[in-house]
Amino acid sequence: HILFPQTFVIPMNAEKTITQWHVPVDDTSCYWYSIFTSFTTPGTIYRYDVTTGASSVFRAPQVDFDSARYETKQVFFNSKDGTRVPMFITHRRGLKLDGKNPTLLYGYGGFEISQVASYRASVGAAWLERGGVYILANIRGGGEFGPAWHQAALKEKRQRAYDDFIAIAEDLVRRKITSPRHLGIQGGSNGGLLMGVMLTQRPDLFNAVVCQVPLLDMRRYHTLLAGASWMGEYGNPDVPAEWEYISRYSPYQNVKAGVKYPRVLFTTSTRDDRVHPAHARKMVARMLEQGHDVLYYENIEGGHGGAANNRQSAYMSALAYTFLLKQLR
């Protein structure tokens, strides 16, 4: 049967995302549903027989990955202003809390986009199986708790998203899941801006940064490609009062010589038609001029996704995870 999506439920207090499906009206004895469990188990389609009340596997992907060896937990912590903020932590069962686990913290925090528990094949194969811990941050600016969660980090309140991310990193160290020596971070686009802010505001907290298709020069972002459409999110840097708060966190204006920064891998695409590659190019040029150790990769294809096909995407992922493993072990 052809399956048609009916409902989509994302409970923020659960580790599962559930999609229900309905089938053509001539079949009234069953329906299909798909469950995406945690970050390590891909979606499986089940058939539910309404006459017997029994469920059975209808379609299941073949994945060479033992998800039973890993666990995902949702943990809440207090941000700088006392707001309770959640994160998802995925790691091998029986994790030793000695502060030495290579840990990757991923974040976005913008445009009311929710970061939820969903299958991430590359995380399992390239990170978890190699002993890494994976953290997904649900910082303000996203949509995890509705419009208010997004609006809490707009314009002059943007620093709240960054404070949330810093608080997560500090909490991971406090729990002895990891330490600054073994903690890396990753984000792209608006998440790339987040990476740039973490680099310049708290270089002491991290040992590796993967900054992908990023916004970094917030003085001119609105003049480049689609940037003007984001002024409702960040503000208008041509307005002195708004540039006053944007200038406090804009990475390109705040990176300095003589500061010890964690090693950074910047990636972008020549054909990115949303965030101009000039952001990454200029940041790398400035950091090299200041004597910092940075890595840079620019793909000539791919648009804002950074890659034009699966082969390129796999190559970009391999670059990032190889860099992280070398830096954080």
Beta strands, then each sheet from edge to edge (+ up, - down):
strand 1: 4-9
strand 2: 16-22
strand 3: 30-37
strand 4: 44-49
strand 5: 54-59
strand 6: 70-78
strand 7: 84-92
strand 8: 103-106
strand 9: 133-137
strand 10: 183-188
strand 11: 208-212
strand 12: 263-269
strand 13: 294-299
sheet 1: 1+ 2- 3+ 4- 5+
sheet 2: 6+ 7- 9+ 8+ 10+ 11+ 12+ 13+
end
